[in-house]
Amino acid sequence: METRRPETQHNDIEAREALPMAHEDLMTELRSASRRYMASYILFNQAVADHLGMHPTDLQCLNLLTLEEGPVTTGRIAELTGLTSGSATRLVDRLEKAGQVTRRRDEQDRRRVLVEVVPGAMERFGAVWRELGAGWEELFHEDSEADLAVLLRHMRRTTELARHQMARLAERSAAH
């Protein structure tokens, strides 16, 4: 079996992309490419988590926490991750035990407990992302602003779709 260099494979893909395709053919290609993309991202996330000695869900929770504006409740973590409240609590327990987050009482409402990332705890995480981020920057470097806008729109729409689908699955699971 012939092994092809990634550059050759990439050039073949670009050549195929340059050919006009019927809508149904594009949809077939899109379904296949989407499945490959999702699998590659999940496996990439697993590799980064393994490298950092973390569970993949814990890694993504930390990622999501750094995108929030300040401390959040465990309930918010459940919303962000699609986990049940009990699973989100166990996730926070693991992160707290690992020294990556702390819990503290909300000063405005002492009944609420807030979770926040420990300053400095994200240094290893950040170092890995900075190192790998250069590849992402290079990947999109030659794309036009219009292409980047399409990619951004796609990412936002698929993120919203994923949240919706996760909620549907949770509802189904709760019904059984």
HELIX and SHEET records of a PDB file:
HELIX    1   1 PRO A    6  ALA A   18  1                                  13    
HELIX    2   2 HIS A   23  LEU A   52  1                                  30    
HELIX    3   3 PRO A   56  LEU A   67  1                                  12    
HELIX    4   4 THR A   74  THR A   81  1                                   8    
HELIX    5   5 SER A   85  LYS A   97  1                                  13    
HELIX    6   6 GLU A  123  PHE A  140  1                                  18    
HELIX    7   7 GLU A  145  ALA A  175  1                                  31    
SHEET    1   A 3 VAL A  72  THR A  73  0                                        
SHEET    2   A 3 VAL A 113  VAL A 117 -1                                        
SHEET    3   A 3 VAL A 101  ARG A 105 -1                                        
END                                                                             
